[in-house]
Amino acid sequence: MAVLDHVGIRVTDLDRSIKFYEEMFGFEMIDRRMLTGNEQVESAAMKVGDDNLVFLLYNAEFRAHPPSIEGRPDHFCLIFEPDEFEAVLERLRVAGVLERLDCERRPRTGATGRSDSRYILDPDNHLIEVKVRQPAVAAAGAARGAAGA
């Protein structure tokens, strides 16, 4: 079975993006360096959970996506335990991030089942779904319900 190892995200200000992912989501930067053979791309590896990374990739020629959905990759989802989810949403609210995108908190479906989530935009307008992990019992019931539909 395949496992997602990492996601690479182009950014226009590496220090700003490192700060955003550290302060909003609690990610730890575990490596920062120039990549060899990649036309002056500087990379910061941000640890997500035990086995996953988000690589923030900077080059002076990279440009931010427009805030609209045109020309932007769709999204990726970050899932948090319930208490951590509420704390993340509060940090996003205080930082003004929730005001950048008109998106309500509502249940959405993903690999861990159906639970509340909210979409946000990072400083370069990457769309991120911030989702709460539902209890294992509820996730199993949601998976059975989806299989029976």
C-alpha positions in Angstrom: 0.0 0.0 0.0 1.3 3.5 -0.9 1.7 6.1 1.9 1.9 9.8 1.3 5.4 10.8 2.3 5.4 14.6 1.6 3.8 17.5 -0.2 5.9 20.3 -1.8 4.4 23.8 -1.8 5.9 26.8 -3.7 6.1 29.9 -1.5 7.1 33.5 -2.2 8.6 34.3 1.2 10.2 31.3 3.0 10.6 32.9 6.4 7.0 34.1 6.4 5.8 30.6 5.4 7.9 28.9 8.0 6.5 31.2 10.6 2.9 30.6 9.4 3.1 26.8 9.5 4.9 26.8 12.8 2.6 29.2 14.6 -0.7 28.2 13.1 -0.3 24.4 13.0 2.6 23.7 15.3 4.8 22.1 12.6 8.6 21.9 13.4 11.2 22.8 10.8 13.6 19.9 10.7 15.8 21.0 7.7 16.5 24.1 5.7 18.8 24.2 2.7 19.4 25.0 -1.0 18.4 22.1 -3.2 21.0 20.9 -5.6 20.1 20.8 -9.3 16.8 22.7 -8.8 17.6 26.2 -10.2 18.1 28.1 -6.9 15.3 26.6 -4.9 15.6 26.8 -1.1 13.7 24.3 0.9 12.4 24.1 4.4 11.2 20.7 5.6 8.3 21.0 8.1 7.5 17.9 10.1 3.8 16.8 10.1 3.0 14.0 12.5 5.5 11.1 12.7 6.0 10.2 9.1 5.1 13.1 6.8 6.6 16.4 5.7 5.5 19.6 4.0 8.4 21.0 1.9 8.2 24.8 1.6 10.0 25.6 -1.6 11.2 29.1 -2.4 12.6 30.7 -5.6 12.6 34.4 -6.2 10.7 33.8 -9.4 7.8 32.0 -7.7 4.5 33.9 -7.6 1.6 33.6 -5.2 -1.6 32.1 -6.5 -4.6 34.4 -6.9 -7.1 34.2 -4.1 -9.7 32.8 -6.5 -9.8 29.2 -7.5 -8.6 29.9 -11.0 -5.1 28.7 -11.7 -4.6 27.3 -8.2 -4.2 23.6 -7.2 -7.2 22.4 -5.4 -6.3 21.7 -1.7 -4.7 19.5 0.9 -6.1 18.5 4.2 -4.6 18.7 7.7 -6.4 16.7 10.4 -6.1 17.5 14.2 -7.4 15.9 17.4 -10.5 17.7 18.7 -8.7 19.9 21.4 -5.9 20.7 19.0 -8.4 21.5 16.2 -10.2 24.1 18.4 -6.8 25.7 19.3 -5.7 25.8 15.7 -9.0 27.5 14.7 -8.5 30.0 17.5 -4.9 30.8 16.3 -6.2 31.2 12.7 -9.0 33.5 13.9 -6.7 35.7 16.0 -4.2 36.0 13.1 -7.0 37.1 10.7 -6.6 34.0 8.5 -10.3 32.9 8.8 -11.4 36.3 7.3 -9.4 35.8 4.1 -11.8 33.1 2.7 -15.6 32.9 3.1 -16.0 29.3 4.2 -18.2 27.9 6.9 -17.3 25.2 9.3 -19.2 22.1 8.3 -18.8 18.3 8.0 -16.8 17.1 5.1 -15.6 13.6 4.1 -12.0 12.4 3.8 -9.8 9.3 4.5 -10.6 9.4 8.2 -14.4 9.7 7.7 -16.8 12.7 7.9 -16.1 15.4 10.4 -16.1 19.2 10.8 -13.6 21.2 8.7 -12.9 24.6 7.4 -10.9 25.8 4.4 -8.3 28.5 4.8 -5.7 30.2 2.6 -2.0 30.3 3.5 0.1 33.4 2.8 0.5 32.3 -0.9 -3.2 31.4 -1.3 -2.8 27.6 -1.1 -6.1 26.2 -0.1 -5.9 24.1 3.1 -8.7 22.1 4.7 -8.3 22.1 8.5 -10.3 19.1 9.8 -11.1 17.6 13.2 -10.4 13.9 13.7 -13.5 12.1 14.7 -13.5 9.3 17.2 -12.7 5.8 15.8 -16.2 4.5 16.5 -17.8 7.3 14.5 -15.2 6.9 11.7 -16.0 3.2 11.4 -19.7 3.9 11.3 -19.2 6.5 8.6 -17.1 4.1 6.5 -19.8 1.4 6.8 -22.5 3.9 5.9 -20.5 5.1 2.8 -19.9 1.5 1.8 -23.6 0.7 2.0 -24.7 3.7 0.0 
